[in-house]
Amino acid sequence: MKISNIFLIICLIFIVAVFFISPSLIKKIPYQNFGEGLFIGTVIKEPEIKNSNTKLTIKTENEKILVTTGNYPQYFYGDVLKVQGELEEPKIFDEFDYKNYLAKEGIYLVAYWPEIEILERDKGNPIFGAILKFKNKTTNSIEKIMPFPEASLLEGIILGNKQIFSEDLKNSLNITGTSHIVAISGMNIVIISEILMFVLIAMGLWRKHAFWFVLVLIFLFIIMVGAPASAVRAGIMGAILLYAQKIGRISNAARIMVFAAAIMLIFNPLLLRYDVGFQLSFLAVFGLIYIKPVFDELILKKIKKEELNGLLQIVTTTLAAQIAVLPVLIYNFGRISFISPLTNILIVPFIPFLTAIGLIFIGGTIIWGFLGKILLWPVYLGVTYVLKIIDWFSKIPWAAKEIQNIHWLFLIGYYILLIGLIWLFKRSKRLAF
């Protein structure tokens, strides 16, 4: 047996072991740590600003603590704060295990509406702080020129910023199964990367040149959104798939993804079980590796051509990713969107172009406000189109259905059936030759 195959088996065994062992790895906080207390710590992540509150991730000498406070005064990354309030254990809600959700980020204590005093400013990583300041400057530039809700959706698509979304927009995105277009996830980055590759190759670029161009864009996107851990993981996954395509060995991409997953789980074993974004990212990639070729061949056989055009490539890419992640979305969010495939086909092909045009618009706005106004219209029209599609389809009575209490056996059954269908297709293809 080849060394690479032995290593693959070891990685698979490790991943399965992590899935079953990870619950026991969750840290137990002694009860004496709960209750009224005073601590000093630094804000280590970009504050999460919502309509009615702000969430701060504060790192003390011993713990990470999630603090919920008001929107005013404003707090920023790198602030050193003195906080006095009651420390609690995260609650487990009926349909959401908030405790384990925070545990994967190393957070085991929360505090609600404590007294806060700012001791110092700008004590975080200077590079990361500069990135976040640039991001904030960018959002301010967009909001000065573009009206709402178009501005909020553009920020969501380009920066992953959902803090200013209205509840109606969030609900419409969920109903139409298009929430991923504003998520910093591997699924989103992989789909956009694939579409950009198709477009650039169709424009005449060599595959290796297109690879480097898209790789640079992924890197810039991760920097633009503030380089959170989810975006870094997503970038790694997208880069792996692109590299496999560059060297013409897409069949090896799955093997590389398994290696990458194992490495990520060494650093944080809780990701596999408690990070839905991590699960969706890998499933989307596997969908493109194994499901997309099935769609491509079926369509090619139907239209009797040797190669799909760019639009059909985008359609099969979108559908393959959607099919791969569907059961996990239903299991975790309790809703199935019947119109998700159609809305995604109508929207996703425009996202890479809208992202590119949006970045040009943002650049122009930062350089000179009047230039931003000139560049506004193509971006505005694109965002308006996406909003209209989401709004129209979300109002269809049968667009989505709530499905509660899905058993984990549903996931196993779905993927066994899916793997079986792919195997039968490949077997029938071999027998045909």
Secondary structure, DSSP 8 states (H G I E B T S, - for coil): --HHHHHHHHHHHHHHHHHHHGGGGS----GGG-EEEEEEEEE-S--EE-SS-EEEEEE-SS-EEEEEE-SSS---TT-EEEEEEEEE-----SS--HHHHHHTTTEEEEEES-EEEEEES--S-HHHHHHHHHHHHHHHHHHHHS-TTHHHHHHHHHH---TT--HHHHHHHHHHT-GGGGS-SHHHHHHHHHHHHHHHHHTT--HHHHHHHHHHHHHHHHHHTT--HHHHHHHHHHHHHHHHHHTT-GGGHHHHHHHHHHHHHHH-TTHHHH-HHHHHHHHHHHIIIIIHHHHHHHHHHHHT-SS--HHHHHHHHHHHHHHHHHHHHHHHH-EEETTHHHHHHHHGGGHHHHHHHHHHHHHHHHH-HHHHHHHHHHHHHHHHHHHHHHHHHHTSTTSEEE--S--HHHHHHHHHHHHHHHHHHHHHHHHH-
